[in-house]
Amino acid sequence: MQIAAAYAPLVNGGYYVKPTIIAGIRDGITKEYQPNNTQVISQIFRSDTATALKDALFSVIQDNPGLFNIAGIPWFTLGGKSGTSQIAFKGKYQAGNGWTNASFVGIVTRDNPKYIVVVQVRRPRSTQWWGQTGGKVFKDIAQFLLNYSMIEK
């Protein structure tokens, strides 16, 4: 939740907003809907800085055909930041499959960023790189969220 909350100002104009998991609560008896109120805590980036960072996040997938094939979805602009970290064993960093942690923080979508998805794959055995592991998981989750939210192409 903290990682997702830290990424949100990069796509919402630079504002830190109190994170929420649900949009609101519907009373089971009265059927009344109480939406969660958005609570802006503070502006932590200038608007132009947030725009530059947002552009960079969305260029990760959109401007890289290899990554787009793994983590992109046609007709939608997705973005994010990947990471691969080595694992230390007996004081030395190891290399190769099973000796890294792959992570990806993705944003769904550029035009209407509604979701921030955090994926971590610990010690992937098939490859040491995020794209082949975390990128595929992100794509599946992003596709589900697009379908669930009925976001149109």
C-alpha positions as CSV (number, residue, x, y, z in Angstrom):
1,M,0.0,0.0,0.0
2,Q,2.9,2.4,0.8
3,I,4.5,1.8,-2.5
4,A,1.3,2.4,-4.4
5,A,0.6,5.5,-2.4
6,A,4.1,6.8,-3.2
7,Y,3.6,6.3,-6.9
8,A,0.2,8.0,-7.0
9,P,1.5,11.6,-7.0
10,L,3.5,10.8,-10.1
11,V,0.3,10.4,-12.1
12,N,-2.2,12.7,-10.3
13,G,-0.4,16.1,-10.7
14,G,1.9,15.8,-7.7
15,Y,-0.6,15.4,-4.8
16,Y,-0.3,12.9,-2.0
17,V,-3.8,11.6,-1.5
18,K,-4.8,9.3,1.4
19,P,-4.9,5.8,-0.1
20,T,-8.1,3.8,-0.2
21,I,-8.8,0.3,-1.3
22,I,-12.5,0.6,-1.8
23,A,-14.5,3.3,-3.6
24,G,-17.3,3.3,-1.0
25,I,-19.7,1.3,1.1
26,R,-23.2,0.2,0.2
27,D,-25.5,-0.4,3.2
28,G,-27.0,-3.9,2.8
29,I,-30.4,-2.9,4.3
30,T,-31.0,0.6,3.0
31,K,-29.0,0.1,-0.2
32,E,-27.6,3.6,0.3
33,Y,-24.1,4.2,-1.1
34,Q,-21.5,6.1,0.9
35,P,-18.5,7.0,-1.3
36,N,-15.1,7.4,0.2
37,N,-14.1,11.0,0.2
38,T,-10.8,11.9,-1.5
39,Q,-8.5,13.4,1.1
40,V,-5.6,15.4,-0.4
41,I,-2.8,15.5,2.2
42,S,-0.2,17.7,0.5
43,Q,1.4,18.5,-2.8
44,I,4.8,16.9,-2.9
45,F,5.8,17.6,-6.6
46,R,5.2,20.6,-8.7
47,S,2.8,19.9,-11.5
48,D,5.5,20.1,-14.2
49,T,7.7,17.7,-12.3
50,A,4.8,15.2,-11.9
51,T,4.1,15.5,-15.7
52,A,7.7,14.7,-16.6
53,L,7.8,11.7,-14.2
54,K,4.4,10.5,-15.5
55,D,5.8,10.7,-19.1
56,A,8.8,8.7,-18.1
57,L,6.7,6.0,-16.4
58,F,4.5,5.5,-19.4
59,S,7.4,5.5,-21.9
60,V,8.7,2.4,-20.1
61,I,6.1,0.1,-21.7
62,Q,4.8,2.2,-24.6
63,D,8.2,3.1,-26.2
64,N,9.9,-0.3,-25.8
65,P,8.5,-2.9,-28.2
66,G,10.1,-5.8,-26.2
67,L,8.4,-4.7,-23.0
68,F,5.1,-3.8,-24.7
69,N,4.9,-7.4,-26.0
70,I,5.2,-8.7,-22.4
71,A,3.4,-6.1,-20.3
72,G,1.4,-4.0,-22.7
73,I,-2.2,-4.2,-23.8
74,P,-3.2,-2.9,-27.3
75,W,-5.4,0.2,-27.3
76,F,-4.5,1.1,-23.7
77,T,-1.6,3.1,-22.4
78,L,0.0,1.4,-19.4
79,G,3.1,2.5,-17.5
80,G,5.3,1.7,-14.6
81,K,8.7,1.0,-13.3
82,S,10.5,-2.3,-13.0
83,G,13.2,-3.6,-10.7
84,T,15.4,-6.6,-10.4
85,S,17.4,-7.0,-7.2
86,Q,20.1,-9.6,-6.5
87,I,20.0,-11.6,-3.3
88,A,23.0,-11.8,-1.0
89,F,24.2,-15.2,0.3
90,K,27.1,-15.4,2.8
91,G,27.9,-11.7,2.2
92,K,28.1,-11.9,-1.6
93,Y,25.5,-11.1,-4.2
94,Q,24.5,-14.1,-6.3
95,A,23.6,-14.1,-10.0
96,G,21.2,-16.2,-12.1
97,N,17.8,-17.7,-11.8
98,G,16.5,-18.1,-8.3
99,W,18.9,-15.4,-6.9
100,T,16.9,-12.3,-7.7
101,N,13.6,-10.6,-6.7
102,A,11.6,-9.1,-9.6
103,S,9.3,-6.2,-9.0
104,F,7.0,-3.9,-11.0
105,V,4.8,-1.0,-10.1
106,G,2.3,-0.4,-12.9
107,I,-0.3,2.2,-13.6
108,V,-3.6,1.5,-15.4
109,T,-4.1,3.8,-17.6
110,R,-2.5,7.0,-18.6
111,D,-5.7,8.9,-19.6
112,N,-7.6,7.9,-16.5
113,P,-5.1,6.5,-13.9
114,K,-7.4,4.5,-11.6
115,Y,-5.2,1.7,-10.5
116,I,-1.7,1.3,-9.2
117,V,-0.5,-2.4,-9.2
118,V,2.5,-3.6,-7.2
119,V,3.9,-7.0,-8.2
120,Q,6.8,-8.7,-6.6
121,V,8.1,-12.2,-7.6
122,R,10.5,-13.6,-5.1
123,R,13.3,-15.8,-6.5
124,P,11.8,-16.5,-9.9
125,R,13.2,-19.7,-11.3
126,S,12.4,-19.3,-15.0
127,T,14.4,-16.1,-15.4
128,Q,16.0,-13.5,-13.3
129,W,14.4,-10.5,-15.1
130,W,11.2,-8.8,-14.1
131,G,9.7,-8.7,-17.6
132,Q,9.4,-12.4,-18.0
133,T,7.9,-12.8,-14.5
134,G,6.5,-9.7,-12.9
135,G,5.6,-8.1,-16.3
136,K,3.4,-11.0,-17.2
137,V,1.6,-10.9,-13.9
138,F,1.1,-7.2,-14.2
139,K,-0.4,-7.6,-17.7
140,D,-2.9,-10.2,-16.4
141,I,-3.9,-8.0,-13.5
142,A,-4.2,-4.9,-15.7
143,Q,-6.4,-6.8,-18.2
144,F,-8.6,-8.0,-15.3
145,L,-8.9,-4.4,-14.0
146,L,-9.7,-3.0,-17.5
147,N,-12.5,-5.6,-17.9
148,Y,-13.8,-5.2,-14.4
149,S,-13.9,-1.4,-14.6
150,M,-15.3,-1.6,-18.1
151,I,-12.8,1.0,-19.3
152,E,-13.4,1.4,-23.1
153,K,-10.7,1.4,-25.7
